[in-house]
Amino acid sequence: MAYSIGAGAPSVIRSASRLPWIVVVEMKALLANLRRSWHVLWTLTMIECRRKYAGSILGMLWYPLYSSLLLASYCFLYLVVFRVRYRELGTYEFVLFVFSGLIPYLGFSEAVSTGLGSVKANLQLLRNAVFPIEFVPVKHVLAAMVGLASSLALLIAVFSIPRSRATGVSCI
């Protein structure tokens, strides 16, 4: 059975060929908004970071503490409970390998989960303030990146600790 191309097909093809240019134009507009009001975005991101752990005793100290506790729990799980042994990697290196894969996954999942519903959750803010609507999900994504940066800094610090070659355990 042969299908015929209708009269509307050339206009669809033309609009599809212009799609990359639309993306470029919108990206330029978004970057212009960002350049013009980056300080608003920075302030909103800091407010969101403080709001995340508002009311807790430690406040923003939870960012590095969460990463440290997560790494400690993985070390306990793989070193003590499962007693994982690999020829290619020491047990400690395997835990760091797993943690290094977990950091971007957790950062990405937090950014997506908070950014998706952010516009609907912040309708009152959008009605009362005058700033680009694109900044609402971006502030949530940037706030999630603070936790990611904290975990990444911890991973770099742990990798820089000298370890014994025989055991693979840190010297500290």
N, C-alpha and C positions, 0 to 999 in steps of 0.2 A: 504494500500500500504506500503510495507516494503522497508526501505532504507538500502542499504549496505554500510558499511564503506570501503572507498577506501584504497589504499596502503599508501597514505600520512597521514592518520589519526594518526598512532603511532608517527610519527615525530612531529606532531602538539601537541599531548598530552605530549610528552617529553619536548618540548620547553615551553609549558605552565607550566609544573611542575618546570622548572628552573627559571621562572619569578621572584619569590620572591628573589632568590639569585642575580639576575641581579639588582634588586632594591637596595639590600643591598650593592652590590659592587659600584654602582653609587653613593649611599648616602655617602659611605666612601670616595670616590674620591672628592665629593663636599665638605665634611667637611675638608678634607686635604687641598683643595684649600682655603677654608675659614680660616683655621688655619695659612696657609702660608702667605696669603695676606689680612688679616682682616683690616689692616690700609688703604689699597686702597679702600675697600668697605666702610669704615667709611668716608673717604674723599669724595667719590662719593655721599654718602648719604647726607652729609652736603651741598655739592654743589647743589644737587637736592632740598633740603629744602630751601636754599637761592634763587634758581632760581624760585621757585614757586611764591614767592611774591617779586621778583626783580622789582625795579622801583616804588614800593609803598612807601609811606612816613613811614609807621610803620614797614615795613619789616617783620621779623620773629615774631614780636609781634602780628601779625594777627592770629597765632595759638591759643593762649588762648583767644584772643578777639572774634574770630569766635565762639568758644565754648560758651563763655559768652553771645554773642548776640543770639545764637540759643536757649540757655536755657531761656533767657529773653523773647524771642518771644513765646516760648511754655508756659511760665508762664502767659504772657498776654493773649494768646489765650484761655487757659483752665480756668484761674481764672477770667478774665474779660468778654471775649466774650461769651464763652460757659457756664460758671458758673457750671462746673462739680462738682457734689457732690456724694460721695460714703460713705457708712457707714463703710466699712472696712478700707478705706484709707481716710485721709484728702485730701483736694484738692491739697495742696502743695506736699504731699507725692505721689499723683497720677502723678503730673508733673515730679517729680524725677523718678518715676517708668517708665514713658514713655521715659524720657531722658536716663535712664540707658539701656533701650532696643535699643534706637536709636544710641547710641555711637558705639557699635560693628557693627551694620548694616552699618553705614556710613563709618567706618574705613575699613571694609571688601569690601564694594563696591568701595571705592576709590583705595584700593590696587589692586583689580582685574581689574578695568578699566584702571589704569595707567600701570599696569604690563603686560597686554595682548599685547598692541601694542608697548611696549618699545624696543624690539629687532629691529623691522623694523624701528622705529623712530630714533634709534641710530646706524644705519649702518656705518655712517662716523666715529663715535668714535671707533667702532669695527675694522674698517679697519686700523686705524692709531695707535691704542694702543694695547699693548699686555697684556691682562688679560682675565680670564675666561669669556666666554659669559654668563654663568649663573648669573654673578654678575649684569648684566643690569636689569633684572626684579626684582632681590632682592633689588637693591638700590631704586627702585620705591616703592616697598612694605614697606621697612624700612622708607622711607620718609612719606608714608601714616600713618605709625605707630606713627610718631611724633605727628601728629594731634590727633590720637586716645589717646595717652598718655596724651596730654594736656587736652582733654575732660574728661578723667578719673580722672586726678588730680583735675579738677574743681568739678566733681561730689563728690569726696571724701571730698573736702573742704566744699561743700554745705551740705553734710550729717553730718559733724562735727559741724555745727552751731546749737546752742541750740534753740529749738522751744518751744513755749507755747503749753501745752497739750490740752487746751481748743479750741484754734483756729487753731492750726497746722501751723501757720504762724511764720516765723523766728522772733527772738527777735530783730534783728538788724534793 
